[in-house]
Amino acid sequence: MHVQVSRDGRGFSMIELLVTIVIAGIVFAAMIPFFANALQRTSEDQLRVDATNIAQDRIEQVRLLDYAVITEDNLNTASTTFGDGRFGPTYTLVGQDRPYTIEYEVTPPDKTDVPQKLVTVSVHRAGSSFVTTADTIIQNPSAGKSSVTDDEPTDLTMTVYFDNYSYVTSPGVTIQRVQTNVTPNATTTPTPAFQMPNRDKTELKWTGLTGGPNYTYTITCHSSKARYALVAPPFRMWTSGRLKFDTYPGGD
């Protein structure tokens, strides 16, 4: 007796299995960049959160110090005798092996008899393009002042640097100022409202700015190479300042 077995009853052939494996491999290979980018974004977001928490924690630690010892040299120097070893240029989170770099700026940097000091803490991590900044104003308890002084330094200059002018797109680099000692708070854009970079240089400059505790500034750089606008953390100006943007974050 001759029994004929249909092709459907034999299952998949070796060639069919190989074709299926090849197709599946191509699909998985195409999805790898998607998962890699998602993982990178998640990692960058976590780094930003960690850096923000570190900056806020350092601010709180500074507030616990005696007013007279709050100087740039003390805060930026690693020492086991100052502040119980809580300060210095680096900080490593528990469970991590790569430290964050911390920079303390005190204005004025070393005087002990001024009515108040502005302390700015900047945190970043090697290999990351972002810098997280937090600041606070600390009053001199011996000066007998309970409120922030209204002294406003004038005619200040803010200079902005960027690595490649061709990546800056309209409206360019913008600066915004919020005045908080009026009701309601006034938001203005210092002249010129925006600036496009000059091909002959890689910097922009605003002059005639007013600083002090009542004015908060924000600078934004619009880049064709970034997934979002590059926005510097809000800051108060006490002296003329400088800021640098990486207009191609994550690029070569």
C-alpha positions as CSV (number, residue, x, y, z in Angstrom):
1,M,0.0,0.0,0.0
2,H,1.4,3.4,-0.9
3,V,0.6,6.3,1.4
4,Q,1.2,9.9,0.2
5,V,2.0,12.5,2.8
6,S,1.0,16.0,2.0
7,R,3.6,18.8,2.3
8,D,1.6,20.5,5.0
9,G,1.9,17.5,7.2
10,R,5.7,17.6,7.1
11,G,6.1,21.0,8.9
12,F,8.7,23.6,8.0
13,S,11.6,22.8,5.8
14,M,15.1,23.8,6.7
15,I,15.1,26.6,4.1
16,E,11.9,28.0,5.5
17,L,13.4,28.0,9.0
18,L,16.6,29.7,7.8
19,V,14.5,32.4,6.0
20,T,12.5,33.0,9.1
21,I,15.6,33.3,11.3
22,V,17.2,35.8,8.8
23,I,14.0,37.9,8.7
24,A,13.7,37.9,12.5
25,G,17.4,38.9,12.7
26,I,16.9,41.8,10.4
27,V,13.9,43.0,12.4
28,F,15.7,42.8,15.7
29,A,18.8,44.5,14.3
30,A,16.6,47.4,13.1
31,M,15.1,47.8,16.6
32,I,18.4,47.9,18.4
33,P,19.1,51.6,17.8
34,F,15.6,52.4,19.0
35,F,16.1,50.6,22.3
36,A,19.6,52.1,22.6
37,N,18.4,55.6,22.2
38,A,15.6,55.1,24.7
39,L,18.1,53.7,27.2
40,Q,20.4,56.6,26.6
41,R,17.6,59.2,27.2
42,T,16.6,57.4,30.3
43,S,20.2,57.4,31.6
44,E,20.6,61.1,30.8
45,D,17.4,62.0,32.6
46,Q,18.5,60.0,35.6
47,L,21.9,61.9,35.6
48,R,20.1,65.2,35.5
49,V,17.9,64.2,38.4
50,D,20.9,63.1,40.4
51,A,22.8,66.3,39.6
52,T,19.9,68.4,40.6
53,N,19.5,66.5,43.9
54,I,23.3,67.0,44.6
55,A,23.1,70.7,43.9
56,Q,20.2,71.2,46.2
57,D,21.8,69.1,48.9
58,R,25.1,71.1,48.7
59,I,23.1,74.4,49.0
60,E,21.5,73.0,52.2
61,Q,24.9,72.0,53.5
62,V,26.3,75.4,52.9
63,R,23.4,77.0,54.8
64,L,24.5,75.0,57.9
65,L,28.0,76.6,57.9
66,D,29.1,79.7,59.9
67,Y,28.8,82.8,57.8
68,A,32.5,83.7,58.1
69,V,33.8,80.4,56.7
70,I,31.7,80.4,53.6
71,T,34.4,81.2,51.0
72,E,35.2,79.8,47.6
73,D,38.5,78.4,48.8
74,N,36.9,76.5,51.7
75,L,34.0,75.1,49.6
76,N,36.1,74.0,46.6
77,T,38.9,72.4,48.6
78,A,38.6,68.7,49.7
79,S,39.3,68.7,53.4
80,T,38.3,66.3,56.2
81,T,38.6,69.1,58.8
82,F,36.3,71.6,57.1
83,G,32.5,71.0,57.2
84,D,33.1,67.4,58.3
85,G,34.5,66.6,54.8
86,R,31.2,67.3,53.1
87,F,32.6,69.7,50.5
88,G,35.2,69.7,47.8
89,P,35.3,69.4,44.0
90,T,33.7,65.9,43.7
91,Y,30.8,63.9,45.0
92,T,30.1,60.2,44.4
93,L,26.6,58.8,44.9
94,V,26.2,55.5,46.8
95,G,26.3,52.6,44.4
96,Q,28.0,54.5,41.7
97,D,31.7,54.6,40.7
98,R,31.8,57.8,38.6
99,P,31.9,61.0,40.6
100,Y,30.1,64.2,39.8
101,T,32.2,67.4,39.6
102,I,31.1,70.3,41.8
103,E,32.1,73.9,41.6
104,Y,31.2,76.5,44.2
105,E,31.1,80.2,43.4
106,V,30.8,82.7,46.3
107,T,30.1,86.4,45.6
108,P,32.1,88.1,47.0
109,P,34.5,85.1,47.2
110,D,36.4,85.7,50.4
111,K,35.0,88.7,52.4
112,T,33.5,88.0,55.8
113,D,32.0,91.5,56.7
114,V,29.6,91.9,53.8
115,P,25.8,92.0,54.5
116,Q,25.2,88.9,52.3
117,K,26.8,86.4,50.1
118,L,25.5,84.7,46.9
119,V,26.5,81.0,46.7
120,T,26.1,79.2,43.4
121,V,26.7,75.4,43.1
122,S,27.3,73.9,39.6
123,V,27.2,70.1,39.2
124,H,28.1,68.1,36.1
125,R,29.4,64.6,35.2
126,A,32.3,63.7,32.9
127,G,30.9,62.7,29.5
128,S,27.7,64.6,29.9
129,S,26.9,68.0,28.2
130,F,24.6,69.4,30.9
131,V,25.4,71.5,34.0
132,T,22.9,71.8,36.8
133,T,23.1,75.0,38.9
134,A,21.5,76.0,42.2
135,D,22.0,79.2,44.2
136,T,21.1,80.8,47.4
137,I,21.6,84.2,49.2
138,I,22.9,83.9,52.8
139,Q,22.5,86.8,55.2
140,N,25.2,87.9,57.5
141,P,23.7,87.4,61.0
142,S,26.0,90.1,62.6
143,A,24.9,92.7,60.1
144,G,21.4,92.9,61.6
145,K,19.6,92.7,58.3
146,S,16.6,90.3,58.0
147,S,15.8,91.0,54.4
148,V,17.6,90.9,51.1
149,T,19.3,94.2,50.3
150,D,18.1,96.1,47.3
151,D,21.7,97.0,46.2
152,E,21.7,96.5,42.4
153,P,25.0,96.5,40.5
154,T,24.6,98.1,37.1
155,D,26.3,98.1,33.7
156,L,27.1,94.4,33.9
157,T,28.1,92.3,30.9
158,M,27.0,88.8,30.0
159,T,29.1,87.0,27.4
160,V,27.8,83.8,25.7
161,Y,30.1,81.4,23.9
162,F,29.2,78.5,21.6
163,D,31.3,75.9,19.8
164,N,29.8,76.2,16.3
165,Y,27.9,79.2,14.9
166,S,26.5,77.2,12.0
167,Y,24.3,75.2,14.4
168,V,22.6,78.2,15.9
169,T,19.2,78.7,14.3
170,S,16.6,81.5,14.5
171,P,15.8,83.2,16.9
172,G,19.4,82.6,17.9
173,V,20.5,83.2,21.5
174,T,17.9,84.9,23.7
175,I,18.2,86.4,27.1
176,Q,15.2,87.0,29.5
177,R,15.1,89.0,32.7
178,V,12.5,88.7,35.6
179,Q,12.4,91.6,38.1
180,T,10.9,90.3,41.4
181,N,10.8,93.5,43.5
182,V,7.8,94.8,41.7
183,T,4.1,93.7,41.7
184,P,3.4,91.9,39.5
185,N,6.8,90.6,38.6
186,A,8.1,92.1,35.4
187,T,9.5,89.9,32.6
188,T,11.6,91.8,30.0
189,T,14.0,90.9,27.2
190,P,17.2,93.1,27.3
191,T,18.2,94.8,24.1
192,P,18.8,93.3,21.6
193,A,15.9,90.9,21.9
194,F,17.9,88.1,20.2
195,Q,21.2,87.7,18.5
196,M,22.4,85.5,15.7
197,P,26.1,84.6,15.8
198,N,28.7,86.4,13.7
199,R,30.6,84.1,11.4
200,D,33.8,85.9,12.5
201,K,33.5,84.9,16.1
202,T,31.9,82.4,18.4
203,E,30.6,84.7,21.1
204,L,27.7,87.1,21.8
205,K,27.6,89.9,24.4
206,W,24.9,91.8,26.2
207,T,26.0,95.0,28.0
208,G,24.4,97.4,30.4
209,L,22.6,94.7,32.5
210,T,21.4,95.3,36.0
211,G,22.1,92.6,38.6
212,G,21.4,91.9,42.3
213,P,18.9,89.8,44.2
214,N,15.9,91.3,42.4
215,Y,16.8,90.2,38.9
216,T,16.8,86.7,37.6
217,Y,18.2,85.9,34.1
218,T,17.7,83.0,31.7
219,I,19.6,82.4,28.4
220,T,18.4,80.1,25.7
221,C,20.4,78.9,22.6
222,H,18.4,77.5,19.7
223,S,20.4,74.8,18.0
224,S,19.7,72.7,14.9
225,K,21.8,69.8,16.4
226,A,19.9,69.5,19.7
227,R,16.6,67.7,20.3
228,Y,15.4,70.6,22.3
229,A,16.4,74.2,23.0
230,L,19.5,74.6,25.2
231,V,18.4,76.5,28.3
232,A,20.8,77.7,31.0
233,P,19.5,77.4,34.6
234,P,18.1,80.8,35.9
235,F,20.8,82.9,37.6
236,R,21.3,86.2,39.4
237,M,24.1,88.5,38.2
238,W,26.3,90.2,40.8
239,T,29.3,90.7,38.5
240,S,29.8,90.4,34.8
241,G,29.5,86.7,33.7
242,R,30.3,84.2,31.0
243,L,28.3,81.2,29.8
244,K,29.2,78.5,27.2
245,F,26.8,76.4,25.2
246,D,27.6,73.0,23.5
247,T,25.6,73.5,20.3
248,Y,26.0,69.9,19.3
249,P,25.4,68.0,22.6
250,G,26.3,64.4,22.3
251,G,28.0,64.9,18.9
252,D,31.7,64.6,17.9
